[in-house]
Amino acid sequence: MLRFLVRRVSGAMVILLIISAVTFWLFYAVPRDPAMMSCGKNCTPEALEQIRQNLGIDESIIMQYWHWLVGVFAGRDYGGYGYCDAPCLGYSFANSEPVFGTIMDRLPLTLSLAFGSAVVFLIVGVGAGMLAAVKQGKFLDKFASSVSLLGSSLQIYFVGYIAMYFLVAQLGILSQPSYTPLTENPAAWFSGLLLPWLVLSIIFTANYTRMTRSQLVEQLNEDYVRTARAKGLSRKNVFFRFAWRGAMGPIVTIFGIDLGVLIGGAIITESVFSLQGVGRLAIQAVDQSDLPMQLGVTVLAAGAIVFFNIIVDAVYALIDPRIRLA
């Protein structure tokens, strides 16, 4: 297992290095002057040249990337901007604040949104899929399949505004979406994010219901499952010991990818409910042509996806020992 994880972590580091290099080139090779965007309207030639030196953009793109990469691990001196401690992702063009610090300020909200919605769609989606598989061909199966098909066709921006109108404005059942740190007030944290959790989990719940059902139905028809039943094992024992375990592999894989994407920024959900998370930060960075912030959010999202893929591989190896031999 240790050798398996070492290989995966080493591969992940190479992937992140490639992603950061390509992303850096795409953002900084555009035909726009980053110094001009950082300098603002009342910019003098002297100030423009000083900013170019501070940002290091008077050098080649390769040297710029090298200095940026060194800054991530060892920190970097940005001249007039000051010294940026590691991990340093540069300074924002919009507010001259460190990119990493700004992302870390927004990250708790995004983490709360991602993990909260993940709990909802895992419990409801996997549970409904298991029920549909057990009751295959019966009313509950058809009902769960129909609801999941309807849910997968909905869009977050549509459901979000409808839910806000009826559940918050008209009926007053739920609180206005907001974010309060969990450590300050757990009740306010929960009530403020409950509606975004429910809305964000709708599409994921539908997908996990269909996926769980199809995987379990396939496993229940496997020869080894029928053999276990023929040997006298109870239906419950066969279901959880053999069929359920065999079906969880693909579900865990997709869950790791989905969770990494959510942590990278639930852009639409945060925009609909005006939550100031990483996704909202990414939109603001694009609107303001804030290249360092765009680069930082992109690298964070890629890192989250790669990290959770490693976690999924480890869990997959525990579920299916054959993976450790591959």
One Martini backbone bead per residue (centre of mass of N, CA, C, O) as a GRO file, in nm:
protein
  326
    1MET     BB    1   0.057   0.062  -0.021
    2LEU     BB    2   0.293   0.262   0.004
    3ARG     BB    3   0.396   0.234  -0.286
    4PHE     BB    4   0.134   0.322  -0.418
    5LEU     BB    5   0.124   0.611  -0.292
    6VAL     BB    6   0.397   0.712  -0.394
    7ARG     BB    7   0.329   0.696  -0.693
    8ARG     BB    8   0.082   0.886  -0.685
    9VAL     BB    9   0.221   1.137  -0.567
   10SER     BB   10   0.436   1.168  -0.785
   11GLY     BB   11   0.238   1.200  -1.020
   12ALA     BB   12   0.088   1.447  -0.902
   13MET     BB   13   0.328   1.646  -0.905
   14VAL     BB   14   0.365   1.642  -1.210
   15ILE     BB   15   0.084   1.739  -1.287
   16LEU     BB   16   0.094   2.011  -1.134
   17LEU     BB   17   0.336   2.122  -1.287
   18ILE     BB   18   0.205   2.121  -1.566
   19ILE     BB   19  -0.044   2.290  -1.500
   20SER     BB   20   0.106   2.544  -1.402
   21ALA     BB   21   0.263   2.598  -1.664
   22VAL     BB   22   0.025   2.622  -1.860
   23THR     BB   23  -0.134   2.835  -1.703
   24PHE     BB   24   0.083   3.051  -1.696
   25TRP     BB   25   0.109   3.084  -2.001
   26LEU     BB   26  -0.189   3.156  -2.066
   27PHE     BB   27  -0.203   3.416  -1.879
   28TYR     BB   28   0.094   3.559  -1.970
   29ALA     BB   29   0.058   3.534  -2.306
   30VAL     BB   30  -0.121   3.751  -2.336
   31PRO     BB   31  -0.211   4.061  -2.509
   32ARG     BB   32  -0.122   4.183  -2.209
   33ASP     BB   33  -0.045   4.418  -1.956
   34PRO     BB   34   0.000   4.361  -1.629
   35ALA     BB   35   0.112   4.637  -1.539
   36MET     BB   36  -0.127   4.809  -1.640
   37MET     BB   37  -0.345   4.669  -1.465
   38SER     BB   38  -0.193   4.737  -1.189
   39CYS     BB   39  -0.160   5.056  -1.215
   40GLY     BB   40  -0.387   5.195  -1.370
   41LYS     BB   41  -0.488   5.505  -1.470
   42ASN     BB   42  -0.268   5.679  -1.300
   43CYS     BB   43  -0.008   5.627  -1.506
   44THR     BB   44   0.334   5.611  -1.516
   45PRO     BB   45   0.624   5.518  -1.657
   46GLU     BB   46   0.774   5.475  -1.390
   47ALA     BB   47   0.558   5.294  -1.252
   48LEU     BB   48   0.550   5.079  -1.473
   49GLU     BB   49   0.849   4.988  -1.449
   50GLN     BB   50   0.838   4.912  -1.148
   51ILE     BB   51   0.624   4.691  -1.176
   52ARG     BB   52   0.781   4.509  -1.366
   53GLN     BB   53   1.005   4.453  -1.161
   54ASN     BB   54   0.836   4.346  -0.925
   55LEU     BB   55   0.697   4.111  -1.108
   56GLY     BB   56   0.904   4.008  -1.342
   57ILE     BB   57   0.796   4.095  -1.656
   58ASP     BB   58   1.093   4.165  -1.790
   59GLU     BB   59   1.103   3.871  -1.847
   60SER     BB   60   1.086   3.572  -1.929
   61ILE     BB   61   0.854   3.323  -1.909
   62ILE     BB   62   1.044   3.117  -1.775
   63MET     BB   63   1.146   3.299  -1.542
   64GLN     BB   64   0.874   3.367  -1.427
   65TYR     BB   65   0.800   3.077  -1.352
   66TRP     BB   66   1.040   3.018  -1.171
   67HIS     BB   67   0.982   3.238  -0.961
   68TRP     BB   68   0.701   3.140  -0.891
   69LEU     BB   69   0.783   2.853  -0.797
   70VAL     BB   70   0.975   2.941  -0.574
   71GLY     BB   71   0.759   3.105  -0.415
   72VAL     BB   72   0.583   2.864  -0.328
   73PHE     BB   73   0.830   2.736  -0.142
   74ALA     BB   74   1.017   3.023  -0.051
   75GLY     BB   75   0.934   3.275  -0.157
   76ARG     BB   76   0.902   3.645  -0.230
   77ASP     BB   77   1.028   3.941  -0.375
   78TYR     BB   78   0.820   4.242  -0.476
   79GLY     BB   79   0.932   4.492  -0.358
   80GLY     BB   80   0.687   4.720  -0.328
   81TYR     BB   81   0.499   4.486  -0.211
   82GLY     BB   82   0.691   4.284  -0.084
   83TYR     BB   83   0.705   4.008   0.113
   84CYS     BB   84   0.631   3.666   0.019
   85ASP     BB   85   0.520   3.407   0.168
   86ALA     BB   86   0.512   3.086   0.202
   87PRO     BB   87   0.287   3.037  -0.017
   88CYS     BB   88   0.344   3.203  -0.325
   89LEU     BB   89   0.102   3.364  -0.573
   90GLY     BB   90   0.111   3.655  -0.534
   91TYR     BB   91  -0.045   3.957  -0.653
   92SER     BB   92  -0.308   4.143  -0.679
   93PHE     BB   93  -0.433   4.370  -0.910
   94ALA     BB   94  -0.688   4.486  -0.756
   95ASN     BB   95  -0.556   4.498  -0.422
   96SER     BB   96  -0.254   4.403  -0.346
   97GLU     BB   97  -0.301   4.115  -0.246
   98PRO     BB   98  -0.247   3.817  -0.146
   99VAL     BB   99  -0.355   3.537  -0.297
  100PHE     BB  100  -0.345   3.318  -0.077
  101GLY     BB  101  -0.494   3.477   0.145
  102THR     BB  102  -0.758   3.520  -0.011
  103ILE     BB  103  -0.827   3.222  -0.053
  104MET     BB  104  -0.827   3.142   0.251
  105ASP     BB  105  -1.068   3.327   0.324
  106ARG     BB  106  -1.273   3.166   0.118
  107LEU     BB  107  -1.248   2.853   0.175
  108PRO     BB  108  -1.442   2.781   0.415
  109LEU     BB  109  -1.702   2.817   0.255
  110THR     BB  110  -1.645   2.608   0.031
  111LEU     BB  111  -1.608   2.368   0.221
  112SER     BB  112  -1.888   2.379   0.347
  113LEU     BB  113  -2.044   2.347   0.082
  114ALA     BB  114  -1.919   2.080  -0.017
  115PHE     BB  115  -1.955   1.888   0.233
  116GLY     BB  116  -2.256   1.933   0.282
  117SER     BB  117  -2.358   1.839   0.001
  118ALA     BB  118  -2.220   1.560   0.008
  119VAL     BB  119  -2.383   1.442   0.238
  120VAL     BB  120  -2.657   1.463   0.098
  121PHE     BB  121  -2.601   1.310  -0.181
  122LEU     BB  122  -2.505   1.047  -0.053
  123ILE     BB  123  -2.741   0.965   0.125
  124VAL     BB  124  -2.970   0.998  -0.086
  125GLY     BB  125  -2.853   0.872  -0.346
  126VAL     BB  126  -2.751   0.596  -0.240
  127GLY     BB  127  -3.011   0.515  -0.095
  128ALA     BB  128  -3.199   0.524  -0.344
  129GLY     BB  129  -3.034   0.323  -0.516
  130MET     BB  130  -3.058   0.081  -0.326
  131LEU     BB  131  -3.367   0.067  -0.322
  132ALA     BB  132  -3.404   0.031  -0.630
  133ALA     BB  133  -3.242  -0.236  -0.652
  134VAL     BB  134  -3.412  -0.407  -0.454
  135LYS     BB  135  -3.688  -0.287  -0.618
  136GLN     BB  136  -3.680  -0.410  -0.889
  137GLY     BB  137  -3.961  -0.312  -1.094
  138LYS     BB  138  -4.093  -0.139  -0.892
  139PHE     BB  139  -4.221   0.143  -0.772
  140LEU     BB  140  -3.963   0.257  -0.630
  141ASP     BB  141  -3.786   0.232  -0.879
  142LYS     BB  142  -3.952   0.414  -1.072
  143PHE     BB  143  -3.955   0.664  -0.891
  144ALA     BB  144  -3.648   0.708  -0.857
  145SER     BB  145  -3.585   0.724  -1.162
  146SER     BB  146  -3.769   0.967  -1.228
  147VAL     BB  147  -3.652   1.172  -1.027
  148SER     BB  148  -3.356   1.157  -1.129
  149LEU     BB  149  -3.419   1.252  -1.417
  150LEU     BB  150  -3.531   1.526  -1.331
  151GLY     BB  151  -3.284   1.628  -1.164
  152SER     BB  152  -3.068   1.612  -1.406
  153SER     BB  153  -3.233   1.850  -1.576
  154LEU     BB  154  -3.153   2.052  -1.382
  155GLN     BB  155  -3.068   2.383  -1.267
  156ILE     BB  156  -2.923   2.577  -1.035
  157TYR     BB  157  -3.017   2.866  -1.123
  158PHE     BB  158  -3.318   2.784  -1.119
  159VAL     BB  159  -3.361   2.647  -0.842
  160GLY     BB  160  -3.244   2.871  -0.662
  161TYR     BB  161  -3.453   3.100  -0.723
  162ILE     BB  162  -3.706   2.940  -0.652
  163ALA     BB  163  -3.626   2.870  -0.360
  164MET     BB  164  -3.591   3.160  -0.263
  165TYR     BB  165  -3.879   3.256  -0.311
  166PHE     BB  166  -4.042   3.038  -0.145
  167LEU     BB  167  -3.858   2.957   0.120
  168VAL     BB  168  -3.791   3.266   0.194
  169ALA     BB  169  -3.988   3.497   0.095
  170GLN     BB  170  -4.275   3.354   0.135
  171LEU     BB  171  -4.249   3.123   0.378
  172GLY     BB  172  -3.989   3.120   0.577
  173ILE     BB  173  -3.836   2.841   0.629
  174LEU     BB  174  -3.569   2.969   0.538
  175SER     BB  175  -3.279   3.115   0.534
  176GLN     BB  176  -3.071   3.338   0.439
  177PRO     BB  177  -2.806   3.312   0.265
  178SER     BB  178  -2.503   3.244   0.453
  179TYR     BB  179  -2.192   3.317   0.642
  180THR     BB  180  -2.080   3.136   0.933
  181PRO     BB  181  -1.862   3.040   1.129
  182LEU     BB  182  -1.850   2.751   1.303
  183THR     BB  183  -1.695   2.864   1.563
  184GLU     BB  184  -1.911   3.090   1.628
  185ASN     BB  185  -2.198   2.958   1.484
  186PRO     BB  186  -2.346   2.667   1.416
  187ALA     BB  187  -2.641   2.746   1.359
  188ALA     BB  188  -2.583   2.969   1.146
  189TRP     BB  189  -2.420   2.792   0.957
  190PHE     BB  190  -2.647   2.592   0.890
  191SER     BB  191  -2.884   2.785   0.805
  192GLY     BB  192  -2.718   2.947   0.580
  193LEU     BB  193  -2.645   2.655   0.407
  194LEU     BB  194  -2.893   2.475   0.351
  195LEU     BB  195  -2.997   2.568   0.074
  196PRO     BB  196  -2.734   2.528  -0.092
  197TRP     BB  197  -2.714   2.228  -0.034
  198LEU     BB  198  -2.980   2.137  -0.165
  199VAL     BB  199  -2.934   2.255  -0.448
  200LEU     BB  200  -2.652   2.129  -0.513
  201SER     BB  201  -2.758   1.818  -0.461
  202ILE     BB  202  -2.963   1.751  -0.682
  203ILE     BB  203  -2.789   1.656  -0.923
  204PHE     BB  204  -2.612   1.456  -0.764
  205THR     BB  205  -2.837   1.276  -0.658
  206ALA     BB  206  -2.935   1.177  -0.933
  207ASN     BB  207  -2.667   1.047  -1.025
  208TYR     BB  208  -2.628   0.853  -0.775
  209THR     BB  209  -2.884   0.693  -0.810
  210ARG     BB  210  -2.827   0.575  -1.093
  211MET     BB  211  -2.547   0.457  -1.034
  212THR     BB  212  -2.616   0.271  -0.796
  213ARG     BB  213  -2.827   0.103  -0.932
  214SER     BB  214  -2.661  -0.006  -1.174
  215GLN     BB  215  -2.434  -0.139  -1.005
  216LEU     BB  216  -2.614  -0.329  -0.830
  217VAL     BB  217  -2.757  -0.481  -1.055
  218GLU     BB  218  -2.497  -0.594  -1.175
  219GLN     BB  219  -2.396  -0.743  -0.916
  220LEU     BB  220  -2.657  -0.922  -0.864
  221ASN     BB  221  -2.588  -1.077  -1.157
  222GLU     BB  222  -2.357  -1.218  -1.060
  223ASP     BB  223  -2.219  -1.523  -1.003
  224TYR     BB  224  -2.109  -1.486  -0.707
  225VAL     BB  225  -2.385  -1.400  -0.591
  226ARG     BB  226  -2.549  -1.652  -0.667
  227THR     BB  227  -2.366  -1.849  -0.517
  228ALA     BB  228  -2.408  -1.733  -0.233
  229ARG     BB  229  -2.714  -1.789  -0.229
  230ALA     BB  230  -2.691  -2.101  -0.284
  231LYS     BB  231  -2.524  -2.144  -0.001
  232GLY     BB  232  -2.726  -1.970   0.216
  233LEU     BB  233  -2.706  -1.681   0.219
  234SER     BB  234  -2.821  -1.403   0.297
  235ARG     BB  235  -2.942  -1.129   0.146
  236LYS     BB  236  -2.801  -0.918   0.326
  237ASN     BB  237  -2.516  -1.038   0.316
  238VAL     BB  238  -2.480  -1.030   0.008
  239PHE     BB  239  -2.527  -0.731  -0.038
  240PHE     BB  240  -2.295  -0.608   0.162
  241ARG     BB  241  -2.048  -0.811   0.104
  242PHE     BB  242  -2.068  -0.801  -0.225
  243ALA     BB  243  -2.239  -0.598  -0.397
  244TRP     BB  244  -2.175  -0.327  -0.253
  245ARG     BB  245  -1.866  -0.343  -0.273
  246GLY     BB  246  -1.856  -0.365  -0.589
  247ALA     BB  247  -2.018  -0.081  -0.639
  248MET     BB  248  -1.830   0.143  -0.491
  249GLY     BB  249  -1.592   0.208  -0.673
  250PRO     BB  250  -1.714   0.408  -0.890
  251ILE     BB  251  -1.839   0.599  -0.680
  252VAL     BB  252  -1.578   0.690  -0.541
  253THR     BB  253  -1.445   0.807  -0.791
  254ILE     BB  254  -1.660   1.027  -0.855
  255PHE     BB  255  -1.656   1.164  -0.578
  256GLY     BB  256  -1.367   1.273  -0.588
  257ILE     BB  257  -1.412   1.458  -0.830
  258ASP     BB  258  -1.653   1.624  -0.724
  259LEU     BB  259  -1.514   1.734  -0.468
  260GLY     BB  260  -1.282   1.880  -0.611
  261VAL     BB  261  -1.463   2.072  -0.775
  262LEU     BB  262  -1.609   2.207  -0.535
  263ILE     BB  263  -1.348   2.320  -0.400
  264GLY     BB  264  -1.270   2.488  -0.658
  265GLY     BB  265  -1.576   2.585  -0.710
  266ALA     BB  266  -1.915   2.686  -0.674
  267ILE     BB  267  -1.998   2.910  -0.887
  268ILE     BB  268  -2.308   2.915  -0.926
  269THR     BB  269  -2.400   2.895  -0.631
  270GLU     BB  270  -2.249   3.148  -0.525
  271SER     BB  271  -2.393   3.345  -0.721
  272VAL     BB  272  -2.690   3.299  -0.648
  273PHE     BB  273  -2.623   3.344  -0.313
  274SER     BB  274  -2.389   3.547  -0.257
  275LEU     BB  275  -2.117   3.389  -0.207
  276GLN     BB  276  -1.778   3.434  -0.073
  277GLY     BB  277  -1.600   3.237  -0.252
  278VAL     BB  278  -1.399   3.089  -0.477
  279GLY     BB  279  -1.592   3.113  -0.716
  280ARG     BB  280  -1.643   3.416  -0.688
  281LEU     BB  281  -1.346   3.494  -0.714
  282ALA     BB  282  -1.311   3.397  -1.006
  283ILE     BB  283  -1.510   3.594  -1.135
  284GLN     BB  284  -1.373   3.855  -1.038
  285ALA     BB  285  -1.101   3.799  -1.179
  286VAL     BB  286  -1.213   3.808  -1.466
  287ASP     BB  287  -1.348   4.092  -1.460
  288GLN     BB  288  -1.048   4.225  -1.360
  289SER     BB  289  -0.798   4.085  -1.484
  290ASP     BB  290  -0.677   3.883  -1.251
  291LEU     BB  291  -0.422   3.681  -1.300
  292PRO     BB  292  -0.314   3.576  -1.025
  293MET     BB  293  -0.596   3.480  -0.925
  294GLN     BB  294  -0.658   3.286  -1.152
  295LEU     BB  295  -0.412   3.107  -1.106
  296GLY     BB  296  -0.467   3.029  -0.810
  297VAL     BB  297  -0.746   2.896  -0.850
  298THR     BB  298  -0.660   2.686  -1.059
  299VAL     BB  299  -0.449   2.541  -0.885
  300LEU     BB  300  -0.640   2.468  -0.659
  301ALA     BB  301  -0.838   2.296  -0.823
  302ALA     BB  302  -0.629   2.093  -0.923
  303GLY     BB  303  -0.529   2.005  -0.642
  304ALA     BB  304  -0.801   1.894  -0.539
  305ILE     BB  305  -0.841   1.676  -0.753
  306VAL     BB  306  -0.575   1.524  -0.708
  307PHE     BB  307  -0.604   1.466  -0.407
  308PHE     BB  308  -0.879   1.303  -0.426
  309ASN     BB  309  -0.764   1.087  -0.613
  310ILE     BB  310  -0.572   0.967  -0.406
  311ILE     BB  311  -0.783   0.894  -0.196
  312VAL     BB  312  -0.945   0.710  -0.383
  313ASP     BB  313  -0.720   0.506  -0.440
  314ALA     BB  314  -0.693   0.413  -0.148
  315VAL     BB  315  -0.986   0.321  -0.110
  316TYR     BB  316  -0.993   0.129  -0.352
  317ALA     BB  317  -0.770  -0.061  -0.239
  318LEU     BB  318  -0.951  -0.150   0.002
  319ILE     BB  319  -1.194  -0.258  -0.156
  320ASP     BB  320  -0.978  -0.353  -0.394
  321PRO     BB  321  -0.695  -0.550  -0.389
  322ARG     BB  322  -0.620  -0.555  -0.698
  323ILE     BB  323  -0.501  -0.265  -0.717
  324ARG     BB  324  -0.224  -0.326  -0.565
  325LEU     BB  325  -0.128  -0.523  -0.814
  326ALA     BB  326  -0.119  -0.310  -1.065
   0.00000   0.00000   0.00000
